[in-house]
Amino acid sequence: MNSSEHLCISLLSKCKTLKSAKQIHALLFKTGLHNDPLIVGKLLLHSAVSISNALHYAHRLFRDFPTPDVFMYNTLIRGLAESESPHTSLQLFIQMRRESFLLPDSFSFAFILKGVANCRYLKSGMQIHSQALCFGLNSHVFVGTTLISMYAECGNVHCARKVFEEMSLPNVVTWNAIVTACFRCGDVEGAEDMFKRMPIRNLTSWNVMLAGYTKEGELELARRVFSEMPLKDDVSWSTMIVGFAHNGYFDEAFGFFRQLQQQGIKPNEVSLTGVLSACAQAGAFEFGKILHGFMQKAGFLQIVSVSNALIDTYSKCGNVDMAREIMWRLRAEVGYVPQVNNVLHDIEEEEKEDSVSKHSEKLAIAFGIAKLPRGKIIRIVKNLRVCGDCHEVMKLISKVYQVEIIVRDRSRFHSFRDGFCSCRDYW
């Protein structure tokens, strides 16, 4: 390996942004390494997987390379499978099979199965399964485990179990996958049976049972498993806190949080958002204030999901001053008028305006502007589609406050900058 190759690999190990990736790409042309499959493959991996919002650049790298190898195909398939358009990974896999003489390996099948699972394409998943059979990879632990997860995501526990039973040497990851598959498809008895059959259990195995029981509302069974666990970690505690909170057992959720602290275990992001969710739903304002103080001292308020949950708690407990302040500034400076057409309740216009002002994403932005350093990106995750009013407000805020806002809702990612959104108002 010559000095230029060493330099490029060293730079790639420190590459964190798309700008850096482009600079390294330019260096490859300058040093004559732009057709080196090893170096370009590493750059492709960074662009497709490691760097956010660089998948389009990875696609360009792939397209411009004269003879992409299996690693390059696998890398781009992986990136596409994990993107907001996972169906494009299937298109690339088909292209590899039709237009090249390359043979897919275990990674090819594992990555494409992930894409199929994210699309919930059962028929395509079965076709990929057939191809894996032709290549003798269906019993490969990596491929077999991914097949189990794919069938579970597509709601077919029968096929998931069939794949599992045909595997000669399933490891503990595979056992955990089939237990998860049973729970995901609502087969609680099947999950219990698989758990009892497991020759070796790790901590993840126990946590899978906890998560499965709490999601199914089987809280006493979850409590029993929790008490039987030989070892507990922050995931175990978080699962109990969030599980009981989401099922409406707020006192129990608070109780687990207190026990967690008594055990000397530092709460993590999930346990904090879980107990805040319980506070919000129970209207436990005073307990929320205590948690706020704890989080401030521990530095947890820099975590966006925790900040969002805290804002949700305050708003549901009647404290929405921060959100109101931003709404009034938008009205004064840019003539913002709330879009209330999506408020279907039979209430007065002023009450409708008040309702949209309390949407959680607006409150999250208010908190982000108040707490984050100037120039920091505000990131918000939402499990529902963002409403039209919130979408318009985020465009205005990005312009007035000169801040970038990235939102992941149920449908897609939105990047708000200088008064515009990356979705071009189509979502």
C-alpha positions in Angstrom: 0.0 0.0 0.0 1.6 3.3 -1.1 1.5 6.6 0.8 -1.5 8.0 -1.1 -3.6 4.9 -0.2 -2.5 5.3 3.4 -3.5 8.9 3.4 -6.9 8.3 1.9 -7.7 5.5 4.3 -6.6 7.6 7.2 -8.8 10.5 6.1 -11.8 8.1 5.6 -11.5 6.9 9.2 -12.1 10.5 10.3 -14.8 11.3 7.7 -18.0 12.4 9.4 -19.7 14.8 6.9 -20.7 14.8 3.3 -18.4 17.8 2.7 -15.4 15.7 3.9 -16.5 12.8 1.7 -16.5 15.1 -1.3 -13.1 16.4 -0.5 -11.7 12.8 -0.2 -13.4 11.9 -3.5 -11.6 14.9 -5.1 -8.3 13.7 -3.6 -8.9 10.2 -5.2 -9.0 11.8 -8.6 -5.9 13.8 -7.9 -3.9 10.8 -6.7 -5.3 8.4 -9.4 -7.2 6.2 -6.9 -10.7 7.0 -8.2 -10.9 3.5 -9.8 -9.4 1.6 -6.8 -12.2 -0.7 -5.6 -10.9 -0.9 -2.0 -10.7 2.9 -1.5 -13.9 3.7 -3.4 -15.6 0.9 -1.6 -14.7 2.4 1.8 -15.9 5.9 0.6 -19.1 4.3 -0.6 -19.6 2.7 2.8 -19.2 6.0 4.6 -21.6 7.8 2.2 -24.3 5.1 2.2 -24.2 4.1 5.9 -22.2 6.2 8.2 -22.8 9.8 7.1 -26.4 11.2 7.4 -28.1 12.6 4.2 -25.3 11.3 1.9 -27.1 8.4 0.3 -27.6 10.3 -2.9 -23.9 10.8 -3.1 -23.2 7.2 -2.5 -25.5 6.3 -5.4 -23.5 8.7 -7.6 -20.2 7.1 -6.5 -21.7 3.7 -7.4 -23.0 4.8 -10.7 -19.7 6.4 -11.8 -17.6 3.4 -10.8 -16.9 1.3 -14.0 -17.0 -2.2 -12.5 -18.7 -2.3 -9.0 -17.9 -5.5 -7.1 -20.2 -7.4 -4.7 -19.1 -5.4 -1.7 -20.2 -2.2 -3.5 -23.5 -3.6 -4.4 -24.0 -4.9 -0.9 -23.1 -1.6 0.6 -25.5 0.4 -1.5 -28.3 -2.2 -1.0 -27.7 -1.9 2.8 -28.0 1.9 2.7 -31.1 1.9 0.6 -32.7 -0.8 2.7 -32.3 1.4 5.8 -33.5 4.5 4.0 -36.9 6.1 3.8 -37.3 4.4 0.4 -36.4 0.8 1.1 -38.0 -0.5 -2.1 -35.1 0.9 -4.1 -32.8 -1.7 -2.5 -34.9 -4.4 -4.2 -34.4 -2.6 -7.6 -30.6 -2.6 -7.1 -30.6 -6.3 -6.1 -32.5 -7.1 -9.3 -30.0 -5.0 -11.3 -27.1 -6.9 -9.8 -28.7 -10.3 -10.7 -29.6 -9.2 -14.2 -26.8 -6.9 -15.4 -23.7 -8.4 -13.8 -21.9 -11.7 -13.5 -21.5 -11.2 -9.8 -23.0 -13.8 -7.4 -24.8 -12.6 -4.3 -23.2 -13.7 -0.9 -24.7 -14.0 2.6 -24.4 -10.2 3.1 -26.3 -9.6 -0.1 -29.3 -11.7 1.1 -29.2 -10.3 4.6 -29.3 -6.7 3.5 -31.9 -7.2 0.8 -34.1 -9.1 3.2 -33.9 -6.1 5.6 -35.1 -3.9 2.7 -38.0 -6.3 1.9 -38.9 -6.4 5.6 -39.1 -2.6 5.8 -41.4 -2.6 2.8 -43.5 -5.5 4.1 -43.2 -7.1 0.7 -44.0 -10.7 1.6 -44.1 -12.0 -2.0 -40.7 -10.4 -2.8 -39.4 -11.9 0.5 -40.5 -15.4 -0.6 -38.8 -14.9 -3.9 -35.5 -13.8 -2.2 -35.9 -16.8 0.1 -36.1 -19.1 -3.0 -32.9 -17.5 -4.4 -31.1 -18.1 -1.1 -32.1 -21.7 -1.3 -30.6 -22.0 -4.8 -27.3 -20.6 -3.4 -27.4 -22.9 -0.4 -27.5 -19.9 2.0 -30.9 -20.4 3.5 -29.4 -22.3 6.5 -26.6 -19.8 6.9 -27.0 -18.3 10.4 -26.9 -14.7 9.2 -29.3 -15.2 6.3 -31.6 -17.6 8.2 -31.9 -15.1 11.1 -32.8 -12.3 8.7 -35.3 -14.5 7.0 -37.0 -15.1 10.3 -37.2 -11.3 11.0 -38.4 -10.6 7.5 -41.3 -13.1 7.8 -42.2 -11.6 11.2 -42.3 -8.1 9.8 -44.6 -9.4 7.1 -46.9 -11.0 9.6 -46.2 -14.6 8.7 -45.1 -16.5 11.8 -45.7 -19.9 10.2 -42.9 -19.3 7.6 -40.7 -17.7 10.3 -41.0 -20.9 12.4 -40.4 -23.1 9.4 -37.1 -21.3 8.5 -36.1 -21.7 12.2 -36.8 -25.4 12.4 -34.8 -26.0 9.2 -31.7 -24.4 10.6 -29.2 -27.0 11.9 -27.3 -24.8 14.3 -29.2 -21.7 15.3 -27.3 -19.5 17.7 -28.7 -17.4 20.6 -29.3 -14.5 18.2 -31.5 -16.7 16.0 -33.4 -18.0 19.1 -34.0 -14.4 20.1 -35.2 -13.6 16.6 -37.8 -16.4 16.6 -39.1 -15.4 20.0 -39.4 -11.8 18.8 -41.1 -13.1 15.6 -43.8 -14.9 17.6 -44.5 -11.9 19.8 -44.6 -9.6 16.7 -47.2 -11.8 15.1 -49.3 -12.1 18.4 -48.3 -15.7 19.1 -47.6 -15.3 22.8 -47.8 -19.1 23.5 -45.3 -19.7 20.6 -42.9 -17.2 22.1 -43.2 -18.8 25.5 -42.6 -22.3 24.0 -39.5 -21.1 22.1 -38.1 -19.4 25.2 -38.5 -22.6 27.2 -36.7 -24.5 24.5 -33.7 -22.2 24.3 -30.5 -24.1 25.2 -28.7 -20.9 26.1 -30.2 -17.5 27.1 -28.4 -14.2 27.2 -29.6 -10.9 28.7 -31.2 -10.0 25.4 -33.4 -13.2 25.5 -34.9 -12.0 28.8 -35.4 -8.5 27.6 -37.2 -9.8 24.5 -39.7 -11.6 26.8 -40.2 -8.4 28.8 -40.8 -6.4 25.7 -43.1 -8.9 24.2 -45.2 -9.3 27.4 -45.5 -5.5 28.0 -46.5 -4.9 24.3 -49.2 -7.6 24.6 -50.4 -6.0 27.9 -49.4 -9.1 29.9 -48.0 -7.1 32.7 -48.1 -9.7 35.5 -46.2 -12.1 33.2 -43.7 -9.4 32.5 -43.3 -8.7 36.3 -42.7 -12.5 36.8 -40.0 -12.7 34.2 -38.4 -9.5 35.5 -38.2 -11.0 39.0 -36.7 -14.2 37.6 -34.0 -12.5 35.6 -30.5 -13.4 36.8 -29.2 -10.0 35.6 -30.9 -6.8 34.7 -29.5 -3.9 32.6 -30.8 -0.4 31.7 -32.8 -1.9 28.8 -34.6 -4.2 31.3 -35.6 -1.4 33.6 -36.6 0.9 30.6 -38.8 -1.9 29.2 -40.7 -2.2 32.5 -41.0 1.6 32.9 -42.2 2.3 29.4 -44.4 -0.9 29.3 -46.3 -0.1 32.4 -46.6 3.6 31.5 -48.0 2.8 28.1 -50.5 0.4 29.5 -51.8 3.1 31.9 -50.2 1.8 35.1 -48.5 5.1 36.0 -47.9 4.4 39.8 -46.1 1.2 38.9 -44.0 2.9 36.2 -43.0 5.6 38.7 -42.2 2.7 41.2 -39.8 1.0 38.7 -38.1 4.3 38.1 -37.5 4.8 41.8 -36.2 1.3 42.1 -33.9 1.9 39.2 -32.4 4.9 41.1 -32.2 2.9 44.4 -30.2 0.2 42.6 -27.6 2.9 41.6 -28.3 2.4 37.9 -28.1 5.5 35.7 -31.4 6.0 33.8 -31.0 6.0 30.0 -32.8 7.9 27.3 -35.6 5.3 27.0 -36.3 5.0 30.7 -36.5 8.8 31.0 -38.8 9.3 28.1 -40.9 6.4 29.5 -41.4 7.9 32.9 -42.0 11.4 31.4 -44.7 9.8 29.2 -46.3 8.4 32.4 -46.1 11.9 34.0 -47.7 13.5 30.9 -50.6 11.0 30.9 -51.2 11.1 34.6 -50.9 14.9 34.9 -48.1 14.4 37.5 -46.8 18.0 37.3 -44.8 18.0 40.6 -43.1 14.7 39.8 -42.3 16.0 36.4 -40.6 19.0 37.9 -38.5 16.7 40.1 -37.4 14.8 37.0 -36.7 18.0 35.2 -34.2 19.0 38.0 -32.6 15.6 37.9 -32.2 15.6 34.1 -30.8 19.1 34.1 -28.1 18.2 36.6 -27.3 14.9 34.8 -27.1 16.6 31.4 -29.9 14.7 29.8 -31.7 17.7 28.4 -29.2 17.7 25.5 -30.9 14.6 24.3 -33.7 15.7 21.9 -36.1 12.8 22.7 -35.9 13.5 26.4 -36.4 17.3 25.8 -39.5 16.5 23.6 -40.9 14.2 26.3 -40.4 16.9 29.0 -42.1 19.5 26.9 -45.0 17.1 26.3 -45.2 16.6 30.0 -45.4 20.3 30.8 -47.9 21.0 28.0 -50.2 18.3 29.2 -49.9 19.5 32.7 -50.9 23.1 31.6 -47.5 24.8 31.0 -47.2 26.0 27.4 -45.7 29.5 27.8 -42.6 28.7 25.7 -44.7 27.5 22.7 -46.9 30.5 23.0 -44.0 32.9 22.9 -42.7 31.5 19.6 -46.2 31.5 18.1 -46.7 35.2 18.9 -43.3 36.1 17.5 -44.2 34.4 14.2 -47.5 36.2 14.0 -45.8 39.6 14.7 -42.8 39.2 12.3 -44.0 37.1 9.4 -47.8 37.3 9.5 -48.3 33.7 10.5 -52.0 32.6 10.7 -52.7 29.2 12.2 -54.2 26.6 9.9 -57.1 25.2 11.9 -58.8 23.2 9.1 -57.4 20.0 10.5 -58.9 20.6 13.9 -62.2 18.6 13.7 -63.6 19.4 17.1 -66.7 21.6 17.3 -65.1 24.5 19.2 -64.6 28.2 18.7 -61.9 29.5 16.2 -59.8 30.8 19.1 -59.9 27.4 20.8 -58.8 25.8 17.6 -55.8 28.1 17.3 -54.9 27.3 20.9 -55.2 23.6 20.1 -52.7 23.7 17.2 -50.3 25.8 19.2 -49.9 22.9 21.6 -48.9 20.3 19.1 -45.9 18.4 20.5 -43.5 19.3 17.6 -44.1 23.0 18.1 -43.3 22.6 21.8 -40.2 20.6 21.0 -38.9 23.4 18.7 -39.6 25.9 21.5 -37.6 23.9 23.9 -34.8 23.3 21.4 -34.5 27.0 20.6 -34.5 27.9 24.3 -32.0 25.2 25.4 -29.7 24.3 22.5 -26.7 26.5 21.5 -27.1 28.8 18.5 -26.4 27.0 15.3 -27.3 23.5 16.6 -29.7 21.4 14.4 -33.1 20.7 16.1 -34.0 17.1 15.5 -37.5 15.8 16.2 -39.0 12.3 15.8 -42.8 12.0 15.5 -44.8 8.8 15.2 -47.6 10.5 13.3 -47.7 12.5 10.1 -46.9 16.2 10.7 -49.9 18.4 10.3 -50.1 21.2 7.7 -49.9 24.0 10.4 -46.9 22.5 12.1 -45.2 22.1 8.7 -45.8 25.8 7.9 -44.7 26.9 11.3 -41.4 25.0 11.0 -40.7 26.7 7.7 -41.3 30.1 9.2 -39.2 29.3 12.4 -36.3 28.1 10.2 -36.3 31.5 8.5 -37.0 33.8 11.5 -34.6 32.0 13.9 -32.1 31.0 11.2 -32.1 27.4 12.5 -32.2 24.0 10.7 -35.0 21.7 11.8 -35.0 18.0 10.9 -38.2 16.1 11.5 -38.9 12.4 11.0 -42.6 11.8 10.9 -44.5 8.6 10.0 -44.1 9.2 6.3 -40.6 10.7 5.7 -37.8 13.0 6.7 -38.3 16.8 6.5 -35.3 19.2 6.5 -36.4 22.8 7.1 -33.9 25.6 6.2 -34.3 29.3 5.3 -38.1 29.0 5.1 -38.2 25.9 2.8 -38.7 22.1 3.4 -36.8 19.4 1.6 -40.2 17.7 0.8 -41.2 20.7 -1.3 -44.6 20.7 0.5 -45.5 17.3 -0.7 -45.8 14.6 2.0 
